[in-house]
Amino acid sequence: MTTATLLVELLTEELPPKALRQLGAAFAEGLAAGLKERGFLTDDSTSLPYATPRRLAVTINAVRKQSLDHEFERKLMPVKVGLDAEGKPTPTLTKKLASMGLAEVTVEQMERRLDGKTETLFYRQLAAGAPLRASLEGALQDAIEKLPIPKVMSYQDAEGNQIQFVRPAHKLVAVLGSEVEPVTALGLIAYRTTLGHRFLSTGEIPIRDADSYAETLRTEGRVIANFEERRAMIEAGLTMAADGERIIQSDALLDEVTALVEWPAIYRGAFDTAFLGVPHECLILSMQQHQKYFPLADADGKLQNRFLIVSNLPTDEPGEIVRGNERVLRARLSDAKFFFDQDRKTPLDARVPRLADVVYNRKLGSQLERVERLQKLAVLIAGKTNADPALARRAAHLCKADLLTDMVGEFPELQGVMGRYYAMADGEPAEVGDAIEFHYRPKFAGDALPPDGVSTSVALADKLEALAGLFGIGQQPSGDKDPFALRRHALGVVRILVEGGLPVPLDAIVAAAFSVFPDGMVADARGDLESFILERLRGYLRETGYSANEVEAVLCMRPMQLHRVPYQLAAVRAFSALPEAESLAAANKRVVNILKQADAKGVSFLNAEAGMLQDPAELALFHALQSAARQAAPLFRRGDFTGYLKTFAVLKSPVDAFFDSVMVMVDDPALRQNRLGLLADLRREMNQVADISKLAA
């Protein structure tokens, strides 16, 4: 079967840079998947995505020009309708076959089998392969419809038809080998000509064949079409231009500038050193977010007055480009300096009363009312974390005041950060300044935790007050919707308690969070909120590598001391590695089921009494359990959960013997009650760290 490389390219107006990398990959994957589903790809077929500011494209090698012949099945009718008593076709079947173009098919060529409960006639038919042209258009349309477009635009094509796409599309290229495939998409008919760089190339560029696409664009169009290749070129160019200085960059910024240029060039710029007196976070944000520059720092990470520009215009004399960018940045930094100077004229404390004019939530009041709740809650939590309650109260009082500053108005990302700068300028204690900055932390996976007790108290207060308030007015997240980022708040609570090793009961701080609201403002949703936080803990633990059964063994017990959970899980994993673990877990599950059934029948049971035990196997289990429990108790008290669980490994033999020879649900009520009590004792003693029965699930 003849194969060739396929090229499909969509030329558009400037695509959204933050989405370009994902759009390019999705376009390539979608078209390849569609062609594979339709039988046009071979085992050797691979796709290569391309994405530039004005194009999405893909080349796929080893594409069949015609799909393979394939067999498909056609359902005819029930046997009792299609065949008479002698097994010959009935007129109904004959008519059906004729209407399907199968008049020559004999009964011997049909297959008889059950379709549900009815014996039915089927016929397998060989279908000839279709030419690529007949299927490419459908695969292309499917790929376009499945693109993760952040926002769809509506526009009219040349014929006045309404088209919806991420940006208006102007050209379509579709070439198989060296032949054009004249498919249509987005109101366009495919040809073989494309366009190059907006300024460095002129006129249309013919694509001789699909295999030469990237090289043709490079040499004739001055376009590096492959996103990853262009990104690597920019990264290498930045390193060279930095000349030993440290680049302050992020993957998101590198992706964005890659999506903005087709033929990258790197230039160095500088700004007045006087601006270095402005907090470096402001300068970096101005350069990165507003101007897409890469700031430079010295070896110690101290910001310098230099930056790198990624330009779309390579030139041997970049002076005018650099000076133009420096002028724009100077205006930005002048604004930042003005905001900083003006903000410091008004102390943070003087801004707090104005929070009364800022609505936090229609049902939960103003930001000032929220700050008053945060103060109370921070003090309550400080009492549980051995932090200074006065400092926690002061930090909570000031933590939202920077929302009313000009700098935060310009750079919302600097909430907390600017609050710390202004608190230090006002002469507040360092602990208060740190708590103001860190009370939003952690904001994302891997983000730093609050560094001290005061910061931790205010950070927990901020998250728990938001969770309690919004749960209390029925604003829990539903499905994928989480407009108030409550999942992020809950995960922040989990990380602070677990990674910070805080011996603070979850139920205690959740209760404290609800207690700071006035009577009648919020409903009591403590149980729901605890469950919500434990669910975030479940996901957090799964991401650290624990299995679903291991996590369930601990979390089904609804632990409130979250800092202990990692140690409990480590103990569960160590126990699972023991040779006795599988048998004990299965026995534990059996115990749980027996007790559950007894409870459902209303059978009561107390702790087992040795004097009522009769069978040698139950006596042996009773004494073995008593001995193991005595050894395990001190291990549990000092937090040696692994040693605690391993102590019960000796119970394998007596437990096995008990279930082999002892009937629990006997007719004698006293004996039955005592044996159930023995099993209840076994469950209680073994399952203080985790529910071992869950390991047998």
Sequence and secondary structure as in RCSB ss.txt:
>XXXX:A:sequence
MTTATLLVELLTEELPPKALRQLGAAFAEGLAAGLKERGFLTDDSTSLPYATPRRLAVTINAVRKQSLDHEFERK
LMPVKVGLDAEGKPTPTLTKKLASMGLAEVTVEQMERRLDGKTETLFYRQLAAGAPLRASLEGALQDAIEKLPIP
KVMSYQDAEGNQIQFVRPAHKLVAVLGSEVEPVTALGLIAYRTTLGHRFLSTGEIPIRDADSYAETLRTEGRVIA
NFEERRAMIEAGLTMAADGERIIQSDALLDEVTALVEWPAIYRGAFDTAFLGVPHECLILSMQQHQKYFPLADAD
GKLQNRFLIVSNLPTDEPGEIVRGNERVLRARLSDAKFFFDQDRKTPLDARVPRLADVVYNRKLGSQLERVERLQ
KLAVLIAGKTNADPALARRAAHLCKADLLTDMVGEFPELQGVMGRYYAMADGEPAEVGDAIEFHYRPKFAGDALP
PDGVSTSVALADKLEALAGLFGIGQQPSGDKDPFALRRHALGVVRILVEGGLPVPLDAIVAAAFSVFPDGMVADA
RGDLESFILERLRGYLRETGYSANEVEAVLCMRPMQLHRVPYQLAAVRAFSALPEAESLAAANKRVVNILKQADA
KGVSFLNAEAGMLQDPAELALFHALQSAARQAAPLFRRGDFTGYLKTFAVLKSPVDAFFDSVMVMVDDPALRQNR
LGLLADLRREMNQVADISKLAA
>XXXX:A:secstr
  EEEEEEEEEES   GGGHHHHHHHHHHHHHHHHHHTT B TT  EEEEEETTEEEEEEEEEESB   EEEEEE
EEEHHHHB TTS B HHHHHHHHHTT TT  GGGSEEEEETTEEEEEEEEEE   BHHHHHHHHHHHHHHTS  S
S EEEE TTS EEEESS EEEEEEEETTEE   EETTEE BSEEE  TTT  SEEE S GGGHHHHHHHHH    
 HHHHHHHHHHHHHHHHTTSEE   HHHHHHHHTT SS EEEEEE  GGGGGS HHHHHHIIIIIT  EEEE TT
  EEEEEEEEES   S THHHHHHHHHHHHHHHHHHHHHHHHHTTS HHHHGGGGGGSEEETTTEEHHHHHHHHH
HHHHHHHHHHT  HHHHHHHHHHTTGGGGSHHHHH GGGTTHHHHHHHHHTT  HHHHHHHHHTT   STT    
 SHHHHHHHHHHHHHHHHHHHHTT   BTTB TT HHHHHHHHHHHHHHTT    HHHHHHHHHHTS TTTS   
HHHHHHHHHHHHHHHHHHTT  HHHHHHHHTT  S GGGHHHHHHHHHHHHTSTTHHHHHHHHHHHHHHHHHHHH
TT       GGG  SHHHHHHHHHHHHHHHHHHHHHHTT HHHHHHHGGGGHHHHHHHHHH  SS S HHHHHHH
HHHHHHHHHHHTSS  GGGGG 
